[in-house]
Each structure stands twice: as structure tokens, then as C-alpha cells.
Amino acid sequence: MIGTILKKVFGTANERELKRIQVLVDQINALEEGVAGLSDADLRSKTGEFKKRVEQGETLDPYCCRKSTLWTHIAA
């Protein structure tokens, strides 16, 4: 009974995880418009651009969504 009430208030573990991931999905989808118009060569140059930024000390976190968007667009 208590478990049922807690699930209704907080959701199941899967529902909480989906809610957490949805933020990333929304960020990736928002970036897709900017990537859709890029040519294959432009997409390849983005990889080099990201590598150069990392070598200069930038962290990967801000670019994870962009990378996912690029891979999604390439795979489509």
C-alpha cells in the first residue's frame, strides 16, 4: 500500500530516469536543425573542431548533446 502511494507521488524508477534523460533529448533535438544543413565534409570538420577544443582544455559536457546530434544526423 505504501509502495503504491510512493509510486504515485514520485513515480517509478523508470519514470524518474526517463524524466531525467528527456532534458538531454530535448537539447539534442534542438541542435538538430543546425546540423541538418551541413554537408558530409562539414560534419567531418566538426569532429576535428571538437578534438581541438578538448586539447585546449575544454570539457566535453557542453558538447555531448552536439555530438549526439551529429551522430544521429549521420546515421539517418
C-alpha positions as CSV (number, residue, x, y, z in Angstrom):
1,M,0.0,0.0,0.0
2,I,2.7,2.5,0.9
3,G,4.7,1.4,-2.1
4,T,1.7,2.2,-4.4
5,I,1.3,5.6,-2.8
6,L,5.0,6.4,-3.2
7,K,5.0,5.4,-6.8
8,K,2.0,7.7,-7.5
9,V,3.8,10.6,-5.8
10,F,7.3,10.1,-7.0
11,G,6.9,7.8,-10.0
12,T,8.7,4.5,-10.7
13,A,12.4,4.4,-11.1
14,N,12.0,4.1,-14.8
15,E,9.7,7.2,-14.9
16,R,12.2,9.2,-13.0
17,E,15.1,8.1,-15.3
18,L,13.0,8.9,-18.4
19,K,12.3,12.4,-17.0
20,R,16.0,13.0,-16.3
21,I,17.0,11.8,-19.8
22,Q,14.2,13.8,-21.5
23,V,16.2,17.0,-20.8
24,L,19.1,15.7,-22.8
25,V,16.8,14.5,-25.6
26,D,15.3,18.0,-25.9
27,Q,18.7,19.6,-26.1
28,I,19.8,17.2,-28.8
29,N,16.6,17.7,-30.8
30,A,17.0,21.5,-30.5
31,L,20.5,21.3,-32.1
32,E,19.4,19.1,-35.0
33,E,18.2,22.0,-37.1
34,G,21.7,23.5,-37.2
35,V,23.2,20.2,-38.2
36,A,20.7,19.2,-40.8
37,G,22.1,21.6,-43.4
38,L,25.7,20.6,-43.0
39,S,27.5,18.6,-45.8
40,D,29.5,15.5,-45.1
41,A,32.7,17.5,-45.2
42,D,31.3,20.0,-42.7
43,L,30.3,17.1,-40.4
44,R,33.8,15.7,-40.5
45,S,35.3,19.1,-39.7
46,K,33.1,19.3,-36.6
47,T,35.0,16.2,-35.2
48,G,38.3,17.9,-35.7
49,E,36.9,21.1,-34.1
50,F,35.8,19.2,-31.0
51,K,39.1,17.4,-30.7
52,K,41.0,20.7,-30.9
53,R,38.8,22.3,-28.2
54,V,39.4,19.3,-25.9
55,E,43.1,19.6,-26.4
56,Q,42.9,23.2,-25.4
57,G,41.3,22.2,-22.1
58,E,37.6,22.5,-22.6
59,T,35.4,19.8,-21.0
60,L,33.2,17.6,-23.1
61,D,30.0,18.1,-21.2
62,P,28.8,21.1,-23.2
63,Y,29.4,19.2,-26.4
64,C,27.8,15.9,-25.6
65,C,24.5,17.0,-26.9
66,R,26.1,18.3,-30.1
67,K,28.0,15.1,-30.7
68,S,24.9,13.1,-30.2
69,T,23.0,15.3,-32.7
70,L,25.8,14.9,-35.2
71,W,25.8,11.1,-34.9
72,T,22.0,11.0,-35.1
73,H,22.1,13.1,-38.3
74,I,24.9,11.0,-39.8
75,A,23.1,7.7,-39.0
76,A,19.8,8.9,-40.6
